[in-house]
Every structure is written in C-alpha cells, then in structure tokens.
Amino acid sequence: MRNKILCADCIEALNNINEPFVDLVFADPPFNIGYEYDKYYDKVKSKNYIAWTKEWMTACKKALKSNGSFYIAIGDDYAANVKIIADEIGLYLRNWIIWHYTFGQQTKNKFARSHTHIFYFVCDKEDFTFNDWALRVPSDRQLIYNDKRANPKGKMPDDVWTEFSRVCGTFNEREGWHPCQMPENLLKRVVSASSNPGDLVLDPFSGSGTTAAAAVQLGRDYLGIEISADYVKKSTARLRGLSRKKTDVKKQVEEIRRLLIDMSIPARKILADDNLLEIFGNQLAIRLNGQGRLDNEQLVSALGELTV
C-alpha cells in the first residue's frame, strides 16, 4: 500500500495489518470543535471522542515501525488527553511543539486562538530518524553578531513554530473544497526531519492531501487514509500534478524556498548583503547534504528569480 489514498476508516484499515510497515505518521484529526466535514460529525460527547482518539492512535502505532516517529496536531481541548494516551500505549515524547500562526481565529469574549499543538513522539527513544541537517537555520550569532563561537552548521529551530501562516481562503495554496488545511511547508519540515527518501509516510486523516504532497516533493512514499470519497477523489487529483523525480536544480530551488521561509528573511534582503548571502549559501549547502553546492553566481541567479 504505497502512493495512494485509501477511502476507508483508518481504525478499520490499520487494525487489519499484520506487521508494522510505516516510517512516519502525521495525524491531523478532527478537533471535536464543530468543523463541517463531508463524512464526519465533529461534535461528539467528550468521553466518546477521547475513546475514539485512543483507538486511532493505537491503530497508527500498530502500523509504525519500531524506529518510527508519530506527529499529532491537536487543539487545546484535547491536547492533554493525547499526551496521556501516548503514555498509555508506549509512545515517547520528544517535543511538545506549539505552531503559532498569523490570521488567528477571532473571538468576541476571549483572547483570539492562534496556535495548534503538535506532539512529536517516537516508538523507541534510542532509535529513530532525525535529520538535523535538513532543519538547521543560521543563528543570531552568525546573522547579527558575527560571533566566531557560532556553530557553522547553524542552530535547530525552536519548538514554537512561527514561520507558517494558517492557510486562509485567499491563499494560492488553499484547496477550496476542504475546511481544514495544513501549510505544505510545515509538513515539509516534519517529513524532512523524521524520514528519509524512499520511506513511507502515513496520514490517517488525509483530508486535502497535504501530507502526501509534501512526501512526494521530498522523494518519500505516502499512504493516505480518508473516510470521504469526495476528498479522496479531489486530493488524488491534486497529487497527479506533482513530480516524484526531480533534477538536482529543482531540488536546490525548492530547498532555497524552504530555507527562506524557515529564516523568515526575504530574498531581496539576502541579495543586498554579501555577508548574509554567504551565510545563506553555507546553510543551503548543509541542507542539500551533498546533493550539490551552488556557486555564488548560481545562488544569486536563483534568489533573483524568487524576487520576481
């Protein structure tokens, strides 16, 4: 079961497997807050939602290899329950990430909600994939202070992610037929960190197909499970337009785009500062991990195209 989106209930589908086969799971389940989905009622009794959460988490863990990783996005109301369930089924917490986004959901009588919890679990706390080189960004010691003590490989991003805006209705990225869509670049961070090319990435609530789209673009295989036949049809069509085979040049350009987002610095500013350009080029070489380093002229040309 690779490179397809199944129309099925994820608990039923995963409980039928005989042995673990998945390297990475990313789950963005319904939050039980009343979203209008096609085939799911998103406002059930709390005890029923918690019991269901344990069922699907257990089914996903059953599919996950012993060295696999498991990310779960969840809202405030049930974040604590997810952590407790993870402890009960033998998952180990590596990070409790806060995704803080712009364009928060406005409220009338309390502070506006502008974050989601993302749990990062592993099955084995000693044996797991984590590609730090694919995530590192230049530190302030490099960018601001020119401090020789700075790690030349850059620093790891914080566990509060502010780089990724919520996907709003006016965004080009938005698939208008699904009510709840994660940013593609956020998924690329997860997939880059916790899987390798050729690994299998599972999304048990595939929805608009963003996890699969990120996996395809990064050379991973994917398996989506989605209960709505309409969402399966539309997300499968979305994936047809994505190429699994990319030239080194395309990989480099995509990594430039991702690094720009992770650094939150526009290409124009980098082009206007020779020191910043050098730092950016060095960080890009680390992220490409031997897939080819761009010389200064090539880097300037690529960044210039991104400013148009």
N, C-alpha and C positions, 0 to 999 in steps of 0.2 A: 504494500500500500504506500506508494510514493508518488508525489507530484500530482495529487488530485484532491478535490474537496468532496467528501462524502456527505450525502444527505442522510443524516442519522442522528439519533440521540447519543451524545458522547458516552454516557454511562453504559448504555447497552452495547455500543460498538467496542469500547475498550475492555469491558468485562469479558468479551469473547476471545481475547488474545491469549496465546499460550505462553509466550515469553516476552521479556522486555525488548523493545526494538527502537526506542526513541532516544535521541541525544539531548534534546532541549524541548521543554514545554513552555509556551507563553499562553496564559489564560487571562482573558478579559471578560469575565462572566457578567450577566445582568446583575445590577447592584440592588435590586429589590426596592427601587425608588419610583416606579411608575412609568418608565420609558415605554413607548408604544412600539413593540417589536411585531414582526409579521406572525410568528407562530409561538410566542411565549408571553405569558401574563406576568408582568414584572411587579406584582404587588401581592405577595402571598404572606401568610402568617409567619412571624419571625422564626418560630421553632421549626416550621416546615422548611424554610429557606436554609437554616443552619444545617438541618439534617441532609438536605439536598447537596449543600456545599461539601459536606464530608463525603458523600457518595461520589461526586465527580472528582474531588481531589484524590480520593483513594484509587479510583479507576485510572487517573492520569499517572499516579505513582507506580501503579502496576505495569504500565507501558514503558516507564522510564528506565533506562539502563542504570547500572549501579554507579556509574560515574557521571550521570546526567544532572542537569540543572532544571529548576522549575521556578518560573516567574509568575506571579499572580498580581494583577491590577484590581484594586477594590476600593470602594468608598469608605467614608468614616464609620458608617453604621455597623459594618461587619468586619472591619479590619482586625479587631481583637479576636473575633471568632476564628478567622482564617489562621492566625498565629497559633491559637490553642489546638485547632485541628491538625495543623502541621506537626506540632509536637507529638500529638497522639499517634500519628501514622508514620513517624520516624523520619521526618524531614529536618534538616539543619539550616537555621537561618544564617545567611552571610551578610545580607544588608536589608534594612527596612528603609527603602527609598521613598522620598517624597517628590512626586512630579508636580512642581508648581508652575502653573501655566497662566499666560495672559488670556484675556477675554473670558474671565471667570463667570460663573453663573450668578447673575444678580439676584439679590433678595431684598425684601421690603423691611423686615423686622429683625434681622441678624446680619452678621458680617458675611460678605459675599464669599461663596465657596469657590476656591481657585486652586485646588490641589487634589491629587489622587495618590493613594498609597500603592507602591509596587514592592512586593516582597520578592526577595531573591533567596531561594532555598536550593540546597543540594541533597542528594541521597547519601553521599559519603563525604564527611568533612575533610578527609585527607586526599581524596581522589576525584578531581573534577577538572573541567576545561575552563580556563580563564585567560584570555588573550589580552594582557595589559597593554601590549604594544599597539593594539588596534584602537585604544581608547585615550591614550595619553594626550595631553594638551600642554602648551608652554605655560610655565609658572610665572607668577609676578616677578620672581627673582630674575627670570630671563627677560620678560617683556618690559618691566619698568625699572628695575634696579641694576640691571647688568651685573648681577652678583655672581662671582666665579664659583660660589658654593652651590649654585643651581645644578640640579640633576640634568645633564644634557639630553636625557630621554624624555624630559617633561614630567608632569605630575598627573596623577589619576583624578578624574572628575569627582566632585563631591557627591554625597548621597542625597543632596537636594538638587534636582534637575530643573533648571530654569530656562534651558535653551530651546525648549519645544513648546510652541503655542498649541492650544487646543485647536482642532481642525474645525473652523467655523464654516457656515454655509456659503460664504462668499469666496472661500479659498479655492484655487485651481485644483488642489489635491482632493477636494471633497467629492465623494461619491454620493450624489444626492438621494439615493434610494435607501440609505441605511441611517438610522437615527444616532448612532454612536460609533465614531471612527477614530482610531488612534493615529497619531502622526507617524508617517513612514520612517522618518529619521530617528524617532525614539526606538522603534523596533529594530532598526539597523544597528543601533548601539547594543541592544540586548543580544541580537544574533551574532554580531561581530565578537562580543565578549565571550559568550558561552557556547560557541560551536565552531567547528572547522569546516572548510569546504568539503562537500560531499556528505556531511552529517544530515540527519533527519530532524526537522523542526516540526513540532505538533502544536496546533492551535485547536483546542476542543470546542471553542465558540468562535468559529471562523469569521462570521459576520460579513464585513465588506472585503475580507481577504488581504488585509494589510500585512499580517504576519507572513503569509505566503509570498506576498510581493517583495517584502524585504529579503526573505530567504532566497528567492530566485535571483535577485540582483546581486547577492553576495555569494552565489555559487553553492548554496545549500539546497537540499531536497526538502520538500514540505509535505505535510498531511494536514488538511483542514477537516473539521467535522462541524456540520451546521444543520440545524433541525429544519430550517426554512428552505424549501426547494427553490423559491424565488431568489433568495440570497445566494444559494449555490450557483444558480444559472448566471447571475449577474457578476459575481466575484470570479467565476471561471472565465467569463468573457474579459474581465479586467486583466487577468493573468496572461491571456493569449498574446497581449501586446508587449510582453516583457521577454527579453532575450536572456537565455541562460548562459550563452557563450559570449564572452566579451574580450576584445583585444586589450592589450596592456594599456593602450592610450585611454580607452574608455574607463578602465579600472582606475587609472590615475585621475581622470577628470572627476569621477564620482567620489573618490576619496578627498579630492580638493574641496568639493561641495560640502562633504560631511565635516571636514576639519574646520571650514569657515563657520559652519553652524555651531560646532562644539566650542569654538573660540569666541563666538559672538563678535567677530570683527569683520567689517565689510572688505571685500576685495580691493576697493579703491584705496582704503587706508593702508593696506599692506603694500600695494604698488607704490605708494607715495613715501615709503620709509624703507631704506635699504637694509637697516638692521632688522626690522620686522620681517622683511622679505626673506632674509637669511634664516631667521628663526623658523619661519613658516616652512621653508624648503627643507630644513633639517627634520622638523617634526613630521612632515609628509613622507620623507624617506623612511622614517621609523615605522610609520603606519603601513606603508607599502610592503614592508617586511621582505625585501629582496626582489620585489616584482618590478624593479627598475626605478632609478632615480632620475628626476628631471633636472637638466641643467638650467642655469639661470634664465636663459632666453626662452626655453620651453615653458618654464613656470610663469614667467611674465606674460607670455602669449596666452596661456590657459586662463590665468586670472583676468586678463584683459577681456577675454570673451565672456566671462561671467559678469562683467560690469555692464554689458550691453543690455 
